[in-house]
Amino acid sequence: MKMNQWLALLWLVVAGACADGRKEVAVTVSPEVTNAGYVGNGVEWDPYDEAGSWGYEVSDEDWATLYERLDYMRPPYVRCMINSPFRYYDPSTGRYDRERNFDSLSRLLKYCTERGITVVYGEYNPPLWEMKDDPRWIDMSVDYLDFLVNRCGFSCIKHFVIFNEPDGDWASTNGDYELWKRVLLRFHCKMAEYPGLTEKVTFAGPDVVVGYKNEASPYDAVGWVRQTATELDSLIGIYDIHAYPGQHEVRSGRYSDVLPRYRQCVPPGKKIILGEAGYKYGQPADSLLMAEYKRRVEHHPFTKGSDCNMLVYDYFYGLDMPLLAMEVMNHGFSGVAAWMLDDAMHSRWDSGKTEDLKIWGMWNILGSEVFGKPEEEEIRPWFYTWSLMCRFFPAGTDVLKTGVISPDKSVYAVAGTWRGKTTLALVNVGGEDCRVRVSLPEPMQDASLYVYEEAYRPTDDRGFPLPAQQGLEVEKNYTTELKANSFRLLTEIAE
């Protein structure tokens, strides 16, 4: 938009606000594509490695529930990580058995293959930490990958992670970039021995954590991405980092300065995603949220809270997660997987015990069987907005340039086109209702409007979002009301 157009629009906003005292916000969506071929918003969906240790596998009925919920969500992208001691490696014998505990992983990958979902697959760590550069692990891991892709036909697997968060002092690599690089090269050589495998699967990396610096490493997370791009770009199919910002950090707009530092390290033509993302509340500005988190953890029946977000039960998390996706989409990243789909996937350190469950999900599918709390199997509020951000920004969406003039920087927006259909999402994280004047590149035809407000968010009897309005004809310039602490999504994509 030209400067004189921006000034005219700003004058209209100010004039309108003065007329009736209502805060006004201007959102301008340009036809210019700033982020082409978006991979998608999705979820971390791991294959319930520990369920057997807890005494219950996921039942056929529970699988049907999972499939139904994911069919509504339509995530274009899934991150799926395994722990080999619960899968192909028997720690009591050291024996490799690719059929061991295979059913749940098979069901997950079959689902993703049949629905065309891109899967970033990998291993959290080697079977034993001392095997972190052991050729035996590399041989087993690659053979298992080939078994999944070539023998079982799980073509959904497009990218491979060899270590989860290798920069961390909690990882077997302990921040050793040179070790990680050396092992990745060995993995590549082993994969090349299997016909067609390297053509079907590339590496995702470096899988490091935004804002983190291991004292044992010469590189912070930006440095890891830069070194990977410099030395290993030919092997990296997609760049991948993890992000757990604070609420104030994102709501204040500061995250728009953080993400580009990583994007600019990635070579032209390559994509970067947030392989894991959620919120943590350790920053001073989030001290009240942290206090509430600690209050909920105290004497909790099945978690010590050592790796949880106890606030995923709250309405506001359904505002914060789409806001994070908007920042990702508007700043050149190509996808984000929400950590995580289901509490039933992990305990801390994957101990196989229930005493310290990782509560991060949209539900706990084993809430009744393992934890004696059937209400935990119910859908939590943030499924509402996250499913919309997945469903209506499909794989291949072109993200459009969007400008927002918001007096207190409380309103955010993202827009995209897919097969000629436009979707616009808006979130107001401020405490004041506002009037939003939207300028679109083209009118929208037969559009549906979804509304997420604390007292109004229509659902069907399964808890899935329903449009508040359908069949809308939206002019290029239109006005909508956006309540305080609310989300709206307008889309031409049919149900």
C-alpha positions in Angstrom: 0.0 0.0 0.0 1.3 3.5 -0.9 2.0 6.0 1.9 -0.9 8.3 1.0 -3.3 5.3 1.1 -2.0 4.3 4.5 -2.4 7.9 5.8 -6.0 8.1 4.4 -6.9 4.8 6.1 -5.3 5.9 9.3 -7.3 9.2 9.2 -10.6 7.2 8.7 -9.8 5.0 11.7 -9.0 8.0 13.9 -12.0 9.9 12.7 -14.3 6.9 13.2 -13.0 6.3 16.7 -13.6 10.0 17.6 -17.2 9.7 16.3 -18.6 7.3 18.9 -15.8 6.5 21.2 -15.4 2.9 19.9 -11.9 1.8 19.3 -11.4 1.2 15.6 -8.8 -1.0 13.8 -7.9 -1.1 10.1 -6.9 -4.3 8.5 -5.7 -4.2 4.9 -5.1 -7.4 3.0 -3.0 -7.1 -0.2 -3.0 -9.5 -3.1 0.8 -9.7 -2.7 1.9 -13.2 -1.6 4.5 -13.0 1.1 4.8 -16.6 2.0 4.0 -19.1 -0.8 3.1 -22.8 -0.4 2.5 -22.9 3.3 3.1 -26.4 4.7 0.4 -26.1 7.3 -0.6 -25.6 10.9 -0.7 -29.0 12.7 0.1 -30.9 15.8 2.6 -33.1 17.6 0.9 -36.5 17.5 3.2 -39.2 19.0 2.1 -42.9 18.9 1.3 -43.5 22.6 4.6 -45.2 23.4 3.9 -45.4 27.1 0.3 -46.6 27.1 1.3 -50.3 27.4 3.5 -49.4 30.4 0.4 -47.8 32.0 -1.5 -51.0 31.6 -3.8 -49.9 28.7 -3.4 -49.6 25.0 -5.5 -47.1 23.1 -8.7 -48.9 22.4 -10.5 -49.2 19.0 -13.2 -46.9 20.4 -10.6 -44.3 21.4 -8.9 -44.5 18.0 -12.2 -43.9 16.4 -12.6 -40.8 18.5 -9.1 -39.6 17.6 -9.8 -40.1 13.9 -13.1 -38.2 14.1 -11.5 -35.2 15.9 -8.6 -35.1 13.5 -10.9 -35.5 10.5 -12.5 -32.2 11.6 -9.2 -30.5 12.3 -7.6 -31.6 9.0 -4.0 -30.9 10.1 -1.9 -30.6 6.9 1.2 -31.3 9.0 2.0 -33.7 11.9 5.2 -34.2 13.8 5.5 -37.8 15.0 8.4 -38.8 17.3 9.1 -42.2 18.8 11.1 -43.6 21.7 12.9 -46.7 20.4 12.9 -48.6 23.7 9.1 -48.6 23.5 9.3 -49.7 19.8 12.0 -51.5 17.9 14.6 -51.9 20.6 14.1 -54.2 23.6 16.3 -52.7 26.3 16.2 -55.9 28.3 17.9 -57.9 25.6 19.3 -55.3 23.2 17.4 -57.0 20.4 16.1 -55.2 17.3 12.6 -56.1 16.4 10.8 -53.8 14.0 7.4 -55.5 14.7 7.6 -54.8 18.4 4.8 -52.6 19.7 4.0 -51.6 16.2 0.2 -51.3 16.2 -0.2 -47.7 17.5 2.5 -46.3 15.2 1.1 -48.2 12.3 -2.4 -46.8 12.9 -1.1 -43.2 13.2 1.0 -43.3 10.0 -1.7 -45.1 8.0 -4.2 -42.4 9.0 -1.7 -39.7 7.9 -0.9 -41.5 4.6 -4.5 -42.0 3.6 -5.3 -38.3 4.2 -2.2 -36.8 2.6 -0.7 -35.3 5.8 2.9 -34.3 5.7 4.7 -36.1 8.6 8.0 -35.1 10.1 9.1 -38.3 11.8 12.0 -39.0 14.1 13.5 -40.3 17.3 13.8 -38.4 20.6 17.1 -40.0 21.4 19.0 -43.2 20.8 17.9 -46.4 22.6 20.6 -45.8 25.2 22.4 -42.5 25.7 25.8 -44.0 25.2 24.6 -45.1 21.7 24.4 -41.5 20.5 27.1 -42.1 17.9 27.0 -45.9 17.8 26.7 -47.5 14.3 24.4 -50.1 15.8 21.8 -47.5 16.5 22.2 -45.8 13.1 21.7 -49.3 11.4 18.6 -50.0 13.4 17.1 -46.6 13.1 17.6 -46.4 9.3 16.3 -49.9 8.7 13.2 -49.1 10.7 12.7 -45.9 8.7 13.0 -47.9 5.5 10.6 -50.5 6.9 8.0 -47.7 7.5 8.4 -45.9 4.2 9.3 -48.6 1.7 7.9 -51.8 3.1 4.8 -50.5 4.9 4.2 -47.8 2.3 3.8 -44.9 4.8 4.5 -42.3 2.2 3.3 -39.5 4.5 6.8 -39.5 6.1 8.7 -36.7 4.2 11.3 -35.6 6.8 13.4 -37.3 9.4 14.6 -35.9 12.8 17.6 -37.9 14.3 17.7 -36.1 17.7 15.1 -34.1 19.5 16.5 -30.7 20.5 20.2 -31.6 20.2 21.3 -28.2 21.5 19.7 -29.0 24.9 21.6 -30.1 28.1 18.7 -32.5 28.5 19.6 -34.3 25.2 22.1 -37.1 24.7 24.1 -34.8 22.5 24.3 -32.1 25.2 24.6 -29.3 22.7 27.5 -30.8 20.7 26.9 -29.5 17.2 29.9 -31.4 15.7 28.6 -34.7 17.1 25.2 -34.0 15.7 26.6 -33.1 12.3 28.8 -36.2 12.3 25.9 -38.5 13.2 23.6 -36.9 10.6 26.2 -37.5 7.9 26.4 -41.2 9.0 22.6 -41.4 8.9 22.7 -40.1 5.3 25.3 -42.6 4.2 23.3 -45.4 5.7 20.0 -44.2 4.2 21.7 -44.1 0.8 22.2 -47.9 1.0 18.4 -48.4 0.8 17.0 -47.9 -2.7 14.9 -44.8 -3.1 15.0 -43.8 0.6 16.9 -40.6 0.3 14.7 -39.5 -2.6 11.6 -40.0 -0.4 12.8 -38.7 2.9 15.1 -35.8 3.8 16.3 -34.5 7.1 14.5 -31.9 9.2 16.9 -30.0 11.4 18.5 -28.8 13.5 15.4 -29.1 15.7 16.8 -26.6 18.3 15.0 -24.4 20.8 14.4 -20.7 20.1 16.2 -18.4 22.6 18.2 -21.2 24.3 22.0 -21.4 24.7 23.7 -24.4 26.1 26.8 -23.4 28.0 28.6 -26.5 26.5 27.9 -25.3 23.0 29.6 -22.5 21.0 26.3 -21.8 19.3 23.0 -20.4 20.4 19.9 -21.6 18.5 20.4 -19.0 15.7 24.0 -20.2 15.4 22.9 -23.8 15.1 20.5 -22.9 12.2 23.2 -20.8 10.5 25.9 -23.5 10.8 23.4 -26.1 9.5 22.6 -24.0 6.5 26.3 -23.4 5.8 27.5 -26.9 6.2 24.6 -29.3 5.6 22.0 -27.5 3.5 22.1 -30.1 0.7 20.8 -32.7 3.2 18.2 -30.6 4.9 14.8 -30.9 3.3 13.2 -28.5 5.8 14.6 -26.4 8.6 13.0 -27.0 12.0 13.1 -25.2 15.3 11.1 -25.3 18.5 9.5 -22.3 20.3 7.9 -21.8 23.7 7.5 -18.0 24.1 5.8 -16.2 26.9 2.3 -14.8 26.6 3.3 -11.2 27.0 6.2 -11.6 24.5 3.8 -12.6 21.8 0.8 -10.4 22.7 3.1 -7.4 22.8 4.2 -8.0 19.2 7.8 -8.6 20.2 7.9 -12.1 18.6 7.7 -10.4 15.2 11.4 -9.5 15.9 12.4 -12.9 17.1 11.2 -15.1 14.2 13.0 -13.3 11.3 16.4 -13.9 13.0 15.9 -17.6 12.2 14.2 -17.2 8.8 17.0 -15.1 7.5 19.5 -17.9 8.1 17.7 -20.3 5.8 18.9 -20.4 2.2 16.6 -19.1 -0.5 14.1 -21.8 -1.7 14.1 -23.7 1.6 11.4 -23.6 4.2 11.5 -23.4 8.0 8.9 -24.6 10.5 8.2 -24.6 14.2 8.4 -28.3 14.8 7.0 -27.8 18.3 5.3 -24.8 19.8 3.5 -23.8 22.9 3.6 -21.3 25.7 5.6 -21.2 28.9 5.3 -18.6 31.6 8.8 -18.1 33.1 9.2 -14.5 32.0 8.6 -11.8 34.6 5.7 -10.3 32.6 3.9 -13.6 32.9 4.3 -13.9 36.7 0.6 -14.0 37.4 0.1 -16.9 35.0 3.0 -18.7 36.5 1.5 -18.3 39.9 -1.7 -19.8 38.7 0.2 -22.7 37.1 2.0 -23.5 40.3 -1.3 -23.3 42.3 -2.8 -25.9 39.9 0.2 -28.2 40.1 0.3 -28.4 43.9 -1.0 -31.8 45.0 -2.2 -32.6 41.5 -3.2 -36.3 41.3 -1.2 -37.2 38.3 1.5 -34.7 37.6 4.2 -32.8 39.3 3.9 -30.2 36.6 7.6 -30.4 35.8 6.9 -30.3 32.1 3.3 -29.1 31.7 1.2 -26.2 30.8 -1.6 -26.3 33.3 -3.4 -23.4 31.5 -4.3 -25.4 28.4 -7.7 -25.9 30.0 -8.4 -22.1 29.8 -10.4 -20.2 27.3 -7.5 -17.7 26.7 -5.2 -20.4 25.4 -7.6 -20.6 22.4 -6.6 -17.0 21.6 -2.8 -17.4 22.2 -2.2 -20.4 20.0 -3.8 -18.9 16.8 -2.0 -15.6 17.6 1.3 -17.6 17.5 0.3 -19.2 14.2 -0.4 -15.7 12.8 3.0 -14.5 13.7 4.6 -17.7 12.2 2.6 -17.3 8.9 3.2 -13.5 8.6 7.0 -13.8 9.2 8.0 -16.3 6.6 7.7 -19.6 8.4 6.0 -22.5 6.6 4.3 -24.4 9.4 3.8 -24.9 13.1 3.0 -28.0 15.1 1.2 -27.3 18.4 2.7 -29.2 21.3 0.7 -31.3 21.7 -2.4 -33.2 20.6 -3.0 -35.5 23.6 -1.8 -35.7 27.2 -1.8 -39.5 26.9 1.3 -39.4 24.7 4.0 -38.7 27.4 5.2 -38.6 30.9 8.2 -36.6 31.9 11.4 -38.2 30.5 9.1 -40.9 29.0 9.6 -42.9 32.2 6.6 -45.2 31.6 5.1 -44.0 34.8 2.0 -41.9 35.4 3.2 -39.8 38.3 4.4 -36.9 36.1 2.2 -36.7 33.1 2.9 -34.0 30.5 -0.3 -32.0 30.4 -0.2 -30.0 27.2 -2.9 -31.5 25.0 -6.4 -30.8 23.6 -7.6 -33.8 25.7 -6.4 -37.0 27.4 -7.8 -39.9 25.4 -6.8 -42.3 28.3 -8.3 -40.1 31.0 -10.8 -42.7 32.1 -8.8 -45.9 31.7 -5.5 -44.8 33.2 -6.2 -41.7 35.3 -9.8 -42.4 36.5 -11.0 -39.0 35.2 -13.3 -39.4 32.1 -13.8 -35.7 31.9 -10.1 -35.4 30.8 -11.1 -37.1 27.5 -13.4 -34.1 26.7 -12.2 -31.5 24.1 -10.6 -28.4 25.7 -11.4 -24.9 24.4 -8.2 -24.4 22.4 -9.2 -27.2 20.0 -11.8 -24.8 18.7 -9.5 -22.2 17.3 -6.6 -24.4 16.5 -8.7 -26.7 14.4 -9.9 -23.7 12.4 -6.4 -22.5 11.8 -5.5 -26.0 10.5 -8.6 -26.7 8.5 -9.0 -23.4 6.7 -5.3 -22.8 5.9 -4.7 -26.0 4.0 -1.3 -27.2 2.7 -0.3 -25.0 -0.3 -2.0 -21.9 1.1 -0.3 -18.7 -0.1 -0.1 -16.2 2.8 -1.0 -12.6 1.8 0.6 -9.4 2.9 -1.6 -8.0 5.7 -1.3 -4.7 7.5 -3.0 -3.8 10.8 -3.4 -0.4 12.3 -4.4 -1.0 15.9 -4.1 1.8 18.5 -2.9 -0.5 21.3 -1.5 -3.4 19.2 -4.1 -5.8 20.6 -5.5 -6.9 17.2 -3.7 -9.3 14.9 -4.7 -10.8 11.5 -3.6 -13.3 8.9 -5.0 -14.0 5.4 -4.3 -16.6 2.8 -5.6 -18.0 -0.5 -6.0 -21.6 -1.5 -7.3 -22.7 -4.9 -8.8 -19.3 -5.4 -10.5 -19.2 -2.0 -9.7 -16.6 0.7 -9.5 -17.1 4.5 -9.0 -14.3 7.0 -8.4 -14.8 10.7 -8.6 -12.0 13.4 -7.8 -12.1 17.1 -8.3 -9.4 19.7 -6.2 -10.1 22.8 -7.1 -6.7 24.3 -9.7 -6.0 27.0 -11.8 -3.7 24.8 -14.3 -4.4 22.0 -13.4 -2.8 18.7 -14.8 -2.2 15.3 -12.5 -3.6 12.5 -12.6 -2.1 9.0 -11.3 -4.6 6.6 -10.0 -4.0 3.1 -9.7 -7.2 0.9 -8.2 -7.6 -2.5 -11.4 -9.2 -3.8 -14.9 -9.7 -2.5 -15.6 -13.0 -0.8 -18.4 -15.2 -2.0 -20.5 -17.7 0.0 -18.3 -17.3 3.0 -18.7 -18.8 6.5 -17.9 -16.9 9.7 -16.6 -18.7 12.8 -16.7 -17.0 16.2 -14.8 -17.8 19.4 -16.0 -15.8 22.3 -16.1 -16.9 25.9 -19.9 -16.8 26.0 -20.5 -17.7 22.4 -18.7 -20.3 20.3 -21.2 -22.5 18.4 -20.5 -26.3 18.3 -22.2 -29.4 17.2 -23.0 -32.3 19.6 -19.4 -33.6 19.2 -17.9 -30.3 20.3 -16.7 -29.3 16.8 -17.0 -25.7 15.7 -20.0 -24.6 13.7 -20.3 -21.4 11.6 -22.0 -18.5 13.3 -23.1 -17.4 9.8 -23.0 -18.9 6.4 -23.6 -17.9 2.8 -22.1 -14.4 3.3 -21.3 -12.1 0.4 -18.5 -9.9 1.7 -17.5 -6.7 -0.2 -13.9 -5.7 -0.6 -14.4 -3.1 2.2 -16.5 -4.2 5.1 -16.7 -3.7 8.8 -17.0 -6.3 11.6 -17.2 -6.2 15.4 -14.5 -7.9 17.3 -15.1 -8.3 21.0 -12.4 -8.1 23.6 -10.6 -11.4 24.0 -12.1 -13.0 20.9 -11.3 -14.7 17.6 -13.0 -14.7 14.3 -12.3 -16.5 11.0 -14.0 -15.8 7.7 -13.5 -18.3 4.9 -14.6 -19.1 1.4 -13.4 -22.7 1.8 -16.4 -25.0 2.0 -17.1 -27.3 4.9 
